[in-house]
Amino acid sequence: MKILSKNELKTFLYSFRPLRKVGYWLGMFRNPLFKMVEIETISACNRNCVYCPVSVNPRPAKMMDEALYKKIIGDLGDIRFTGTLFFCFYSEPLLDKRLFGFLKQARTQLPGATLEVYTNGDLLDFEKFKRLVESGADCIKVSRHDRIPAEPFTRMVEAVKGSQYAKNIVIFERDEEQELSNRGGAVYVKHPGKLNYCNFKRLTIDVEGNVILCCMDYYSQHRFGNASTERLIDIWNKKDYLDIRRRYWSGLWPYEICRICSGDAPSPASPAEVVGPGREGGR
């Protein structure tokens, strides 16, 4: 008999609508701090994958202001953030040449945090990989989009496998025929899953500093504040934002994007390609 995880159990319980209201009222007694922060330092991507909203409607290419990034890291330092900081959204972070410096700054001010970089690997070679780790990255998560990887990609993987940095990489296989999440309705999938429960514990910050609904809010439709003018902890504790999270936790979907979302699909990985340890929060 399979033992359900905490999230699977809640998903099952909240498939019964009356229990959602009960979950909401129980949520009135809790307001845990976010455990993950997703930050977008650049909004450009060099790929056009069919399972990503970039293939449907690419956003304007922008770069986060350095002063804004510095403030965000400072805000996290003020609360002694020890969760996971993701460098990603719907973009390729390695297109931002400042990434190495950004990692160093985050590592200095957030010594207890886990720093992760998500990349498609097209711009990654062994020297860049090494530099990312030495700049402070704990894990580089690479999505392998090509069924037959290009020679530079294969060379990079083999070099990492044979080095002291093997523990710092996780490789996920992607396939054009693979159905992942519908990204809150931004991407069409033939068989969208039914979402009953959302484990909302991630703060998502877009390239302009907007704290948005979640990592599925590709168009930044729902904003709760801006990190350039407000402290992150103050945004997190806003009454309307707190109420939305309580509804999330209880499967009470407040927005259309929530009602049509198929959730965050698991990141499939080939056992032969997973070099380093897996971590929560795979995209």
LINKAFEN-V661636 format. One record per residue. N is the residue number from 1. RES is the residue in three letters. PHI is phi in radians with two decimals (NA if undefined). Layout:
[[N & RES & PHI] [N & RES & PHI]]
This chain:
[[1 & MET & NA] [2 & LYS & -1.31] [3 & ILE & -1.58] [4 & LEU & -1.28] [5 & SER & -1.29] [6 & LYS & -1.03] [7 & ASN & -1.17] [8 & GLU & -1.13] [9 & LEU & -1.13] [10 & LYS & -1.15] [11 & THR & -1.03] [12 & PHE & -1.16] [13 & LEU & -1.09] [14 & TYR & -1.42] [15 & SER & -1.27] [16 & PHE & -1.72] [17 & ARG & -0.95] [18 & PRO & -1.02] [19 & LEU & -1.24] [20 & ARG & -1.16] [21 & LYS & -1.13] [22 & VAL & -1.08] [23 & GLY & -1.06] [24 & TYR & -1.13] [25 & TRP & -1.19] [26 & LEU & -1.15] [27 & GLY & -1.20] [28 & MET & -1.11] [29 & PHE & -1.74] [30 & ARG & -2.43] [31 & ASN & -2.63] [32 & PRO & -1.16] [33 & LEU & -1.26] [34 & PHE & -1.04] [35 & LYS & -1.80] [36 & MET & -2.37] [37 & VAL & -2.28] [38 & GLU & -1.86] [39 & ILE & -2.19] [40 & GLU & -1.88] [41 & THR & -1.54] [42 & ILE & -2.59] [43 & SER & -1.86] [44 & ALA & -1.77] [45 & CYS & -2.45] [46 & ASN & -1.63] [47 & ARG & -2.03] [48 & ASN & -2.46] [49 & CYS & -1.23] [50 & VAL & -1.16] [51 & TYR & -1.60] [52 & CYS & -2.10] [53 & PRO & -1.04] [54 & VAL & -1.03] [55 & SER & -1.29] [56 & VAL & -1.61] [57 & ASN & -2.69] [58 & PRO & -1.11] [59 & ARG & -1.46] [60 & PRO & -1.05] [61 & ALA & -1.32] [62 & LYS & -2.35] [63 & MET & -2.14] [64 & MET & -1.16] [65 & ASP & -1.10] [66 & GLU & -1.09] [67 & ALA & -1.14] [68 & LEU & -1.16] [69 & TYR & -1.03] [70 & LYS & -1.05] [71 & LYS & -1.16] [72 & ILE & -1.04] [73 & ILE & -1.12] [74 & GLY & -1.10] [75 & ASP & -1.08] [76 & LEU & -1.20] [77 & GLY & -1.14] [78 & ASP & -1.09] [79 & ILE & -1.74] [80 & ARG & 0.95] [81 & PHE & -1.08] [82 & THR & -2.19] [83 & GLY & -1.50] [84 & THR & -1.90] [85 & LEU & -1.88] [86 & PHE & -1.71] [87 & PHE & -1.74] [88 & CYS & -3.08] [89 & PHE & 3.08] [90 & TYR & -1.98] [91 & SER & -2.61] [92 & GLU & -1.94] [93 & PRO & -1.06] [94 & LEU & -1.27] [95 & LEU & -1.27] [96 & ASP & -1.62] [97 & LYS & -1.14] [98 & ARG & -1.45] [99 & LEU & -0.97] [100 & PHE & -1.09] [101 & GLY & -1.18] [102 & PHE & -1.12] [103 & LEU & -1.11] [104 & LYS & -1.05] [105 & GLN & -1.14] [106 & ALA & -1.14] [107 & ARG & -1.13] [108 & THR & -1.17] [109 & GLN & -1.57] [110 & LEU & -2.21] [111 & PRO & -1.08] [112 & GLY & -1.67] [113 & ALA & -1.53] [114 & THR & -1.74] [115 & LEU & -1.86] [116 & GLU & -2.23] [117 & VAL & -2.03] [118 & TYR & -1.80] [119 & THR & -2.58] [120 & ASN & -1.48] [121 & GLY & 1.45] [122 & ASP & -1.09] [123 & LEU & -1.77] [124 & LEU & -1.77] [125 & ASP & -2.20] [126 & PHE & -1.08] [127 & GLU & -1.13] [128 & LYS & -1.17] [129 & PHE & -1.05] [130 & LYS & -1.01] [131 & ARG & -1.17] [132 & LEU & -1.06] [133 & VAL & -1.14] [134 & GLU & -1.20] [135 & SER & -1.44] [136 & GLY & 2.31] [137 & ALA & -1.20] [138 & ASP & -1.48] [139 & CYS & -2.63] [140 & ILE & -1.96] [141 & LYS & -1.75] [142 & VAL & -1.94] [143 & SER & -1.63] [144 & ARG & -1.56] [145 & HIS & -1.52] [146 & ASP & -1.60] [147 & ARG & -1.03] [148 & ILE & -1.93] [149 & PRO & -1.12] [150 & ALA & -1.17] [151 & GLU & -1.01] [152 & PRO & -1.04] [153 & PHE & -1.13] [154 & THR & -1.06] [155 & ARG & -1.09] [156 & MET & -1.09] [157 & VAL & -1.08] [158 & GLU & -1.10] [159 & ALA & -1.14] [160 & VAL & -1.17] [161 & LYS & -1.00] [162 & GLY & -1.60] [163 & SER & -2.10] [164 & GLN & -1.28] [165 & TYR & -1.69] [166 & ALA & -1.02] [167 & LYS & -1.29] [168 & ASN & -1.74] [169 & ILE & -2.21] [170 & VAL & -2.29] [171 & ILE & -2.02] [172 & PHE & -1.87] [173 & GLU & -1.54] [174 & ARG & -2.03] [175 & ASP & -2.50] [176 & GLU & -1.03] [177 & GLU & -1.58] [178 & GLN & -1.38] [179 & GLU & -1.69] [180 & LEU & -1.82] [181 & SER & -1.33] [182 & ASN & -1.47] [183 & ARG & 0.89] [184 & GLY & 1.13] [185 & GLY & 1.61] [186 & ALA & -1.33] [187 & VAL & -2.28] [188 & TYR & -1.43] [189 & VAL & -2.27] [190 & LYS & -1.22] [191 & HIS & -2.24] [192 & PRO & -1.17] [193 & GLY & -1.31] [194 & LYS & -1.66] [195 & LEU & -1.74] [196 & ASN & -1.87] [197 & TYR & -2.58] [198 & CYS & -2.22] [199 & ASN & -1.45] [200 & PHE & -1.47] [201 & LYS & -2.57] [202 & ARG & -2.06] [203 & LEU & -1.69] [204 & THR & -1.92] [205 & ILE & -2.11] [206 & ASP & -1.45] [207 & VAL & -1.09] [208 & GLU & -1.66] [209 & GLY & 1.58] [210 & ASN & -1.27] [211 & VAL & -1.52] [212 & ILE & -1.85] [213 & LEU & -0.94] [214 & CYS & -2.97] [215 & CYS & -1.25] [216 & MET & -1.60] [217 & ASP & -1.46] [218 & TYR & -1.00] [219 & TYR & -1.61] [220 & SER & 0.90] [221 & GLN & -1.25] [222 & HIS & -2.00] [223 & ARG & -2.03] [224 & PHE & -2.03] [225 & GLY & 2.80] [226 & ASN & -2.27] [227 & ALA & -1.17] [228 & SER & -1.29] [229 & THR & -2.11] [230 & GLU & -2.32] [231 & ARG & -1.27] [232 & LEU & -1.03] [233 & ILE & -1.15] [234 & ASP & -1.22] [235 & ILE & -1.13] [236 & TRP & -1.04] [237 & ASN & -1.61] [238 & LYS & -1.05] [239 & LYS & -1.03] [240 & ASP & -1.20] [241 & TYR & -1.21] [242 & LEU & -1.10] [243 & ASP & -1.11] [244 & ILE & -1.08] [245 & ARG & -1.12] [246 & ARG & -1.09] [247 & ARG & -1.17] [248 & TYR & -0.99] [249 & TRP & -1.00] [250 & SER & -1.80] [251 & GLY & 1.25] [252 & LEU & -1.78] [253 & TRP & -1.41] [254 & PRO & -1.45] [255 & TYR & -2.17] [256 & GLU & -1.05] [257 & ILE & -1.00] [258 & CYS & -1.31] [259 & ARG & -1.20] [260 & ILE & -1.80] [261 & CYS & -1.25] [262 & SER & -1.66] [263 & GLY & 1.55] [264 & ASP & -1.57] [265 & ALA & -1.12] [266 & PRO & -1.09] [267 & SER & -1.58] [268 & PRO & -1.20] [269 & ALA & -2.39] [270 & SER & -1.41] [271 & PRO & -0.94] [272 & ALA & -1.29] [273 & GLU & -1.82] [274 & VAL & -1.38] [275 & VAL & -1.54] [276 & GLY & -1.74] [277 & PRO & -1.29] [278 & GLY & -1.31] [279 & ARG & -2.35] [280 & GLU & -1.13] [281 & GLY & 1.78] [282 & GLY & -1.11] [283 & ARG & -1.83]]
